[in-house]
Amino acid sequence: MLAMPKPDHQVLSRRGEIVAGLRERVARPDQVIDHVDELRAYETDALTAYRQMPMAVVLPTTTEETSRVLRFCHDQGVKVVARGAGTSLAGGALPLEDAVVIGVSKMNRVLEIDLDNRAAIVQPGVTNIGITQAVEHEGFFYAPDPSSQIACTIAGNVGMNSGGAHCLKYGVTANNLLGIEMVLMNGEVIRLGGRHLDAGGYDILGLMTGSEGMLGVVTEVTVRILHSPEGAKPVLFGFDSNEDAGAAVDAIIGSGIIPVAIEFMDKPAIKVCEAFAHAGYPLDVEALLIVEVEGSKAEIDALLTRIEAIAHDQGAVYVRRAGSTADAAAIWKGRKSAFGAMGRISDYMCMDGTIPTGQLPHVLKRISEICDGYGLGVANIFHAGDGNLHPLILYDVNRPGQLETVEACGADVLKLCVEVGGCLTGEHGVGVEKRDLMPYQFSEIELDQQRRVKSAFDPQWLLNPHKVFPLEDAGAAIEPTRAAAAG
């Protein structure tokens, strides 16, 4: 069972004083939330198996307010958890009983669109899809596209280095990030990068990207925007086994073709997504690939012809190119809605490991064997092109012992990813979910070097503490309250 540290009762005893001090540092009293009913909205993120009420929530509207709040918390020795939209699937925004949550949802303006430099400057609470919506009328788009893109914020994307279906061609957040403004725990405001492609000196911007809110709070983001492609088209491939589909992915990538996206669904996922989205997915296959390419009509036709030949050689038993823009949108609606669609029928824990694509057939077989061994169902939905797996391990949160069972099962799946040459996370981050698995991938020397980086920016370890690194004192742990429901 996931353990959390005991709260600092000296801090909790000063709760009224701390809340009053927070209100003095923002423009309006209602920017500080301290009533239990209102705090409940912040007690969990998308890892809903765990819940814990924060001491208070602050919703700053400017960098200056954020700086004043962090300086106050620093001086008072109060822990801080930064929160975007709360879509983290690894518990990255799980609050602590003795911590203040800083939410960036009120900082949600697009500040500037710079088409000459192909850049957009936005506040941290702007949604991922909101960036594309701000520039698409000019023929541009923002490439990273997590499945939660209609809700997740760009600050959260920076914190977890989020990817999405189209990261195979365009890369993850780090590959599309130009600059950030960030407030450190002591209230100091720093700027890294700008609207140019590469900054000189040490890559501190790269260090901050994927740092999971442990080094600072992002208050402004500059991203790269790209010209929209001339055209794009997805094709569906059905296979009689997961292993055949995995082999097809490896063969496509091995041929030198880089599609925009290669997405995988197994039979349980196909059934659930089709019932939700009515995308026309075949229901008589064991595995489905969505492969999308883009370019001119001639280029698309040539690429799809080559990809279809490769898929046939690997045993594809079903092939369907999208026939229209509406058809293509329906195909992607099914994939983008997968996590929510699965939540309609079962509680689940979404894993996030990354493997070499050549290991896909072996790993897919082993995932099924691992889950069968625990008596749990699994639905596989993931970014197959870059080996970023998202097995959804199904369970019943209301059955005693099931949460512990699914945790153990998930740990074995993630250990498998490391064993074949991959890593514990692709885009969801470590958070609390994978925290105790870090020694499985990293030596103590490597972990100590990472801790030193944390200490350089946050010497008191007040920013998002007890995440990423294993708890030093397991004997001081408590259990967060279990959720009444998951997914």
Beta strands, then each sheet from edge to edge (+ up, - down):
strand 1: 4-5
strand 2: 32-33
strand 3: 50-51
strand 4: 56-58
strand 5: 79-83
strand 6: 99-103
strand 7: 110-114
strand 8: 119-122
strand 9: 140-141
strand 10: 177-183
strand 11: 189-193
strand 12: 217-224
strand 13: 226-227
strand 14: 232-239
strand 15: 261-266
strand 16: 287-294
strand 17: 318-321
strand 18: 347-350
strand 19: 353-354
strand 20: 377-383
strand 21: 388-389
strand 22: 391-395
strand 23: 477-478
strand 24: 481-482
sheet 1: 1+ 23-
sheet 2: 2+ 4- 6- 5-
sheet 3: 3+ 24-
sheet 4: 7+ 8- 12+ 10- 11+
sheet 5: 9+ 13-
sheet 6: 17+ 14- 16+ 15- 20+ 22- 18+
sheet 7: 19+ 21-
end
